Amino acid sequence: MSHSVLTLDTRTKADPRYGFFTDTSICIGCKACEVACKEWNQVPEDMQGFTGKSYDNTQALGANTWRHVAFVEQRVPVGQEAAAEDLVQAAERANASDGWGLDTYQDGEGIRWLMASDVCKHCTTAACLDVCPTGALFRTEYGTVVVQEDICNGCGYCVPACPFGVIDRREGDGRVWKCTLCYDRLKDDMEPACAHACPTKSIQFGELSELRERAEKRVEKLTAAGHTDARLYGADPDDGVDGFGAFFLLLDEPEVYGLPPDPVAPTHNVGQVWAGVFAGAAALGAGIAAAVLGGRR
């Protein structure tokens, strides 16, 4: 049973929206976020032991994994190890004045490590919420998307609707589960457990508008330090889900981290589709009416 205490959505357009900014460039793969999430939300254990995929023993988000730390090992081509070390030193010098400290992945021994803590994106256009027939999924006053486990009937419509494969049904339970962004903690003016536990502040919680400004400055600083592959993922409000409520700074293409490059909510263009249907129906009706009147004349 979760700690969550759920209420009706009282959000207005004037309310600030809250979410996550996950800066993968300072993730050290400690899994403190995974542990904190499970402990606070009483999420069942799902560790699979050694999977053959480095230290990634959870592999993906699911009903029993609301935070997933991905480990990506990349071989550094011969001759580039020194260049990689130079980039690390340049990044340290560029950021020594603002308290960021070492702000890049771990390089060495011909290996580049990319680590990232993944989570539900709490999409602006949340297909899971749109297709739920029972109202079990709702948007909170913080702009996040939460499942009410006492209302979920386990129909599973939301599972294929999610473009990230985040939401899933729990085996032996049948209902769907996912990150709530620690809704109960927010209501008590506490930050989510994962962000609170993160030792490097790779996971940052706050108002989305402020987080996006901070993230853009971070990308500029990393780019200036030589990390030209640094980019934001999910910060664009014009994407296929109209922007993420939990976005990321990545050091490579999204696919490298197991993330879809161009996610689109299946319900994103429903309004346009129905508008086209109604317009077509109206045109057809007008054509039929004209034909009937013309025939009578």
SULFENLIN-V249234 format. One record per backbone hydrogen bond with DSSP energy under -0.5 kcal/mol. CO is the residue of the C=O (numbers start at 1). NH is the residue of the N-H. Records with the same first field share a line. If there is no record, write none. Layout:
# SULFENLIN-V249234
CO: NH / NH
This chain:
# SULFENLIN-V249234
4: 6
12: 15
17: 208
19: 206
20: 247
21: 23 / 204
22: 24 / 249
23: 26
24: 27
31: 35
32: 36
33: 37
34: 38
35: 39
36: 40
37: 41
38: 42 / 43
53: 56
55: 57
57: 48
58: 60
62: 65
65: 62
66: 120
68: 70 / 118
70: 72 / 116
71: 73
72: 114
74: 112
75: 77
77: 80
80: 84
81: 85
82: 86
83: 87
84: 88
85: 89
86: 90
87: 91
88: 92
89: 93
90: 94
91: 95
92: 96
93: 96
95: 98 / 99 / 100 / 101
105: 107
106: 113
108: 111
110: 76
111: 108 / 113
112: 74
114: 72
116: 70 / 118
118: 68
121: 245 / 246
124: 126
125: 127
126: 130
127: 131
128: 132
129: 132
136: 148
138: 140 / 146
140: 143
142: 18
144: 140 / 146
146: 138
147: 149
148: 151 / 152
156: 159 / 160
157: 161
158: 162
159: 162
161: 266
162: 165
168: 177
170: 173 / 174
175: 170
177: 168
182: 185 / 186
183: 187
184: 188
185: 188 / 190
186: 189
192: 196
193: 197
194: 198
198: 201
202: 23 / 204
204: 21
206: 19
207: 211
208: 212
209: 213
210: 214
211: 215
212: 216
213: 217
214: 218
215: 219
216: 220
217: 221
218: 222
219: 223
220: 224
221: 225
222: 227
223: 226
226: 228
227: 230
231: 250
232: 234
233: 248
234: 244
235: 237
236: 239
239: 242
240: 265
241: 124 / 125
243: 124
245: 20
247: 22
248: 233 / 250
249: 24
250: 231
253: 256 / 257
254: 257 / 259
255: 258
260: 263
263: 240
265: 268
267: 270
269: 273
270: 274
271: 275
272: 276
273: 277
274: 278
275: 279
276: 280
277: 281
278: 282
279: 283
280: 284
281: 285
282: 286
283: 287
284: 288
285: 289
286: 290
287: 291
288: 292
289: 293
290: 294
291: 295
292: 296
293: 297
